[in-house]
Amino acid sequence: MTQNNLPAPTADILVRLADVLETRRPQAGGDSQSSYTAKLLARGPDAFLKKIGEEATELVMAAKDGVPERIVSETADLWFHCLVALTHYGLRPEDVLAELARREGLSGLAEKAARSHEGVNSTPDRSA
Ligand SMILES: N=c1c2ncn([C@@H]3O[C@H](COP(=O)(O)OP(=O)(O)OP(=O)(O)O)[C@@H](O)[C@H]3O)c2ncn1[C@@H]1O[C@H](COP(=O)(O)O)[C@@H](O)[C@H]1O
């Protein structure tokens, strides 16, 4: 159940939305006059990456205020603009879902420890 006591939609909504967003790409004939997404995609990465930054900040503020409806709404705005970015780069929500599935059950602490053992992304020791 959702916050509004409605049956919870599944991740299919992300896939359906991505299908719509693909039709808004300039190469697909997206019309900036009738579509917000087409307008954003036509303006290029600076436009939608700026929106991602703004929506992330708005989510932080909503979370600080602790109002559940606003947290949900701002998260939806952030997810939407991330999907726009994925569309631009030829990626799909399925790619992100697969990455989350790959991580399933792997503790973030264990993964971080494995990374530092490999010497990947570890902070260089500048004390010497
Ligand atoms: N899920 C969304 C969605 N979420 C948020 N938004 C838009 O994202 C914008 C959010 O920006 P802000 O809240 O900052 O509002 P704003 O100040 O008007 O935005 P800016 O002018 O500053 O960019 C608003 O215009 C929202 O309407 C969305 N626009 C579209 N969708 C989905 O995308 C589909 C395709 O939309 P179009 O491409 O517009 O037809 C729609 O059918 C929906 O399913």
The ligand as a MOL file (V3000), in Angstrom:
LIG
                    3D

  0  0  0     0  0            999 V3000
M  V30 BEGIN CTAB
M  V30 COUNTS 44 47 0 0 0
M  V30 BEGIN ATOM
M  V30 1 N 6.3710 12.6780 -14.3500 0
M  V30 2 C 6.4480 13.7430 -14.9700 0
M  V30 3 C 6.8780 14.9480 -14.3220 0
M  V30 4 N 7.2500 15.2060 -13.0570 0
M  V30 5 C 7.5490 16.5160 -13.0210 0
M  V30 6 N 7.3510 17.0860 -14.2350 0
M  V30 7 C 7.5310 18.4900 -14.6090 0
M  V30 8 O 8.7910 18.9170 -14.1820 0
M  V30 9 C 8.7470 20.3010 -13.9030 0
M  V30 10 C 9.3330 20.4610 -12.5080 0
M  V30 11 O 9.8730 21.6420 -12.4510 0
M  V30 12 P 9.5740 22.5960 -11.2100 0
M  V30 13 O 8.8330 21.9380 -10.1350 0
M  V30 14 O 10.8930 23.1630 -10.8660 0
M  V30 15 O 8.5840 23.6090 -11.8950 0
M  V30 16 P 8.9110 24.7520 -12.8960 0
M  V30 17 O 9.4170 25.8980 -12.1220 0
M  V30 18 O 7.6600 24.9340 -13.7030 0
M  V30 19 O 10.0980 24.1690 -13.8330 0
M  V30 20 P 11.1160 24.9990 -14.7190 0
M  V30 21 O 10.3180 25.8180 -15.7070 0
M  V30 22 O 11.9700 25.8070 -13.7860 0
M  V30 23 O 11.9200 23.9190 -15.4050 0
M  V30 24 C 7.2850 20.7520 -13.9600 0
M  V30 25 O 7.0360 21.3980 -15.1880 0
M  V30 26 C 6.5380 19.4230 -13.8830 0
M  V30 27 O 5.2950 19.4340 -14.5670 0
M  V30 28 C 6.9360 16.1450 -15.0670 0
M  V30 29 N 6.6360 16.1870 -16.3970 0
M  V30 30 C 6.2290 15.0530 -16.9980 0
M  V30 31 N 6.1340 13.8350 -16.3320 0
M  V30 32 C 5.7610 12.6100 -17.0630 0
M  V30 33 O 6.3020 12.6860 -18.3660 0
M  V30 34 C 5.2800 12.4680 -19.3260 0
M  V30 35 C 5.6020 13.2600 -20.5670 0
M  V30 36 O 5.5150 14.6400 -20.2530 0
M  V30 37 P 5.6460 15.7150 -21.4710 0
M  V30 38 O 6.9240 15.4130 -22.1390 0
M  V30 39 O 5.6280 17.0740 -20.8210 0
M  V30 40 O 4.4690 15.4770 -22.3510 0
M  V30 41 C 3.9900 12.9030 -18.6210 0
M  V30 42 O 2.8680 12.2680 -19.1900 0
M  V30 43 C 4.2400 12.4200 -17.2070 0
M  V30 44 O 3.9630 11.0260 -17.1160 0
M  V30 END ATOM
M  V30 BEGIN BOND
M  V30 1 2 1 2
M  V30 2 1 2 3
M  V30 3 1 2 31
M  V30 4 1 3 4
M  V30 5 2 3 28
M  V30 6 2 4 5
M  V30 7 1 5 6
M  V30 8 1 6 7
M  V30 9 1 6 28
M  V30 10 1 7 8
M  V30 11 1 7 26
M  V30 12 1 8 9
M  V30 13 1 9 10
M  V30 14 1 9 24
M  V30 15 1 10 11
M  V30 16 1 11 12
M  V30 17 2 12 13
M  V30 18 1 12 14
M  V30 19 1 12 15
M  V30 20 1 15 16
M  V30 21 2 16 17
M  V30 22 1 16 18
M  V30 23 1 16 19
M  V30 24 1 19 20
M  V30 25 2 20 21
M  V30 26 1 20 22
M  V30 27 1 20 23
M  V30 28 1 24 25
M  V30 29 1 24 26
M  V30 30 1 26 27
M  V30 31 1 28 29
M  V30 32 2 29 30
M  V30 33 1 30 31
M  V30 34 1 31 32
M  V30 35 1 32 33
M  V30 36 1 32 43
M  V30 37 1 33 34
M  V30 38 1 34 35
M  V30 39 1 34 41
M  V30 40 1 35 36
M  V30 41 1 36 37
M  V30 42 2 37 38
M  V30 43 1 37 39
M  V30 44 1 37 40
M  V30 45 1 41 42
M  V30 46 1 41 43
M  V30 47 1 43 44
M  V30 END BOND
M  V30 END CTAB
M  END
